[in-house]
């Protein structure tokens, strides 16, 4: 399982065997069952998580009490709280059964102090993730619902059959009925 993580990291920079062994020693594997929450709003989330299998979603409740899906995170992605030291304003929930690797805040800090170039590697990863996120979100603002759904399929090619329609509809900002209609029309 750690091989996926190391292969992922090596796309962004070089690591020698000693550094790889250190990374593996600091990581622990974990699982979460479908629908369980990894982090709840108001709680601290200082770890860094690498998803091996499954899909997380980030969601929140709006002022009408409706649950809104903000984002999906699938395999081979790192996930962390961009606002270190602040409680989460959103929930992170397993949409499917998930397997992932967790680094505690302390372990992650130790890696950045010990591995030359670690910051460089992780900055590239988070930068790329931010660009992807902006890219995936920007499509939702300006387009009609059908185009938004087609963009969703393009940007998240593996999710349509793995994620409940209600979550996709909420991510796209449309009703589930509209989404069903759109799906029928494009087949």
Phi and psi in degrees as a GROMACS rama.xvg file:
@    title "Ramachandran Plot"
@    xaxis  label "Phi"
@    yaxis  label "Psi"
@TYPE xy
-67.3429  -23.9789  UNK-2
-57.4884  -42.571  UNK-3
-58.4656  -42.8761  UNK-4
-63.1813  -47.7736  UNK-5
-64.3066  -44.2992  UNK-6
-57.5168  -40.9837  UNK-7
-62.2748  -49.4311  UNK-8
-62.5537  -37.332  UNK-9
-67.9881  -16.3576  UNK-10
-69.0409  -17.4827  UNK-11
-111.843  -3.71534  UNK-12
171.021  174.41  UNK-13
-94.3778  142.464  UNK-14
-136.274  137.629  UNK-15
-89.8146  172.956  UNK-16
-60.0472  -38.7683  UNK-17
-61.8017  -42.8349  UNK-18
-66.8413  -41.1671  UNK-19
-60.8834  -44.4015  UNK-20
-61.1961  -39.4462  UNK-21
-63.6725  -46.0348  UNK-22
-57.5174  -47.3006  UNK-23
-62.1507  -38.15  UNK-24
-66.9593  -24.796  UNK-25
-90.5778  -9.85659  UNK-26
-98.5527  148.9  UNK-27
-131.959  145.578  UNK-28
-90.1424  147.943  UNK-29
-148.47  165.476  UNK-30
-136.026  156.96  UNK-31
-142.397  136.425  UNK-32
-80.3104  152.044  UNK-33
-48.0209  137.13  UNK-34
76.9284  -9.77136  UNK-35
-75.2897  152.584  UNK-36
-92.3929  136.041  UNK-37
-84.9803  -43.5725  UNK-38
-138.889  142.292  UNK-39
-109.216  152.836  UNK-40
-56.663  140.909  UNK-41
91.4076  -13.8385  UNK-42
-97.1121  159.076  UNK-43
-80.3152  143.885  UNK-44
-139.463  96.7445  UNK-45
-112.57  0.325227  UNK-46
-79.3024  170.913  UNK-47
-119.394  132.949  UNK-48
-121.246  138.002  UNK-49
-118.075  121.219  UNK-50
-85.1004  123.911  UNK-51
-92.77  -46.7241  UNK-52
-142.064  136.464  UNK-53
106.924  -176.65  UNK-54
-133.142  130.907  UNK-55
-100.564  152.155  UNK-56
-126.684  149.195  UNK-57
-106.981  125.989  UNK-58
-141.677  165.74  UNK-59
-150.827  171.465  UNK-60
-108.252  130.918  UNK-61
-81.737  -177.931  UNK-62
-70.2281  -10.361  UNK-63
-92.7925  1.42801  UNK-64
81.6814  11.4835  UNK-65
-86.6945  141.476  UNK-66
-82.269  128.677  UNK-67
-118.546  127.42  UNK-68
-85.4313  121.728  UNK-69
-93.2331  -35.6255  UNK-70
-164.454  155.991  UNK-71
-117.304  144.039  UNK-72
-127.509  120.91  UNK-73
-113.038  -165.63  UNK-74
-54.763  152.679  UNK-75
58.7999  42.1619  UNK-76
-131.648  145.811  UNK-77
-92.5577  146.231  UNK-78
-135.949  129.018  UNK-79
-151.03  168.855  UNK-80
-83.076  116.098  UNK-81
-65.9281  -21.0885  UNK-82
-104.66  74.9006  UNK-83
-53.42  136.968  UNK-84
81.6336  -3.05099  UNK-85
-108.978  145.113  UNK-86
-63.9423  152.409  UNK-87
-68.4308  143.4  UNK-88
-99.7858  -5.17903  UNK-89
-127.931  171.312  UNK-90
-103.097  146.801  UNK-91
-116.162  120.313  UNK-92
-124.852  143.692  UNK-93
-78.6335  120.958  UNK-94
-84.9181  -29.5148  UNK-95
-127.891  174.978  UNK-96
-60.2086  135.989  UNK-97
-125.596  142.61  UNK-98
-120.006  137.278  UNK-99
-154.207  166.599  UNK-100
-109.709  136.527  UNK-101
-119.746  135.502  UNK-102
-112.621  128.91  UNK-103
-69.1843  162.854  UNK-104
-57.8226  -41.5135  UNK-105
-63.9722  -45.2783  UNK-106
-61.5182  -43.5172  UNK-107
-62.2648  -42.2214  UNK-108
-63.3607  -43.0534  UNK-109
-60.4278  -40.8504  UNK-110
-61.4374  -41.3706  UNK-111
-70.0923  -26.0976  UNK-112
-82.3857  -23.6685  UNK-113
-99.4056  -38.8954  UNK-114
-94.4157  117.656  UNK-115
-63.8584  129.571  UNK-116
86.3586  0.0939452  UNK-117
-59.9783  -46.3278  UNK-118
-58.4036  -40.1483  UNK-119
-61.6781  -46.2803  UNK-120
-62.5079  -50.7753  UNK-121
-69.7316  -34.0167  UNK-122
-61.5556  -41.6072  UNK-123
-60.9557  -42.4942  UNK-124
-63.4012  -49.4793  UNK-125
-69.5476  -32.3101  UNK-126
-62.6021  -47.643  UNK-127
-62.3708  -42.1051  UNK-128
-62.3147  -39.3786  UNK-129
-65.1095  -44.086  UNK-130
-61.5092  -45.3788  UNK-131
-59.4995  -44.0522  UNK-132
-62.6401  -45.7519  UNK-133
-61.755  -42.1417  UNK-134
-61.9852  -45.4229  UNK-135
-68.7272  -35.9157  UNK-136
-77.254  -36.5046  UNK-137
-63.214  -31.4729  UNK-138
-62.2638  -23.9926  UNK-139
-79.0997  -17.3534  UNK-140
-80.7068  -46.5073  UNK-141
-100.647  -8.15254  UNK-142
-110.224  162.09  UNK-143
-71.5305  167.255  UNK-144
-59.18  -40.9559  UNK-145
-63.9539  -45.5524  UNK-146
-62.9013  -39.4555  UNK-147
-60.7559  -42.8762  UNK-148
-66.4028  -42.4902  UNK-149
-62.174  -39.3491  UNK-150
-63.8193  -41.3205  UNK-151
-57.6171  -45.8087  UNK-152
-61.7996  -35.8891  UNK-153
-71.4814  -42.3007  UNK-154
-81.3432  -31.0457  UNK-155
-123.218  66.5527  UNK-156
-59.2641  -26.7646  UNK-157
-95.1654  -2.98392  UNK-158
-88.7565  -27.7882  UNK-159
-52.7673  -36.9132  UNK-160
-95.3644  -0.279282  UNK-161
-109.938  -14.4409  UNK-162
-115.401  136.285  UNK-163
-56.2095  141.683  UNK-164
-56.4427  -35.2417  UNK-165
-61.0131  -36.8325  UNK-166
-69.6188  -41.1364  UNK-167
-65.029  -45.165  UNK-168
-58.2947  -45.1161  UNK-169
-66.7082  -37.6633  UNK-170
-61.7963  -39.6235  UNK-171
-82.2145  -10.2163  UNK-172
76.287  31.81  UNK-173
-131.63  168.514  UNK-174
-79.315  160.694  UNK-175
-63.6863  -35.6338  UNK-176
-62.1042  -44.7483  UNK-177
-59.2894  -43.3431  UNK-178
-63.5849  -42.7545  UNK-179
-59.089  -43.3503  UNK-180
-60.7529  -47.4174  UNK-181
-60.1318  -44.0175  UNK-182
-62.4763  -38.9854  UNK-183
-64.0431  -42.5876  UNK-184
-69.1307  -27.0289  UNK-185
-95.6102  -2.76401  UNK-186
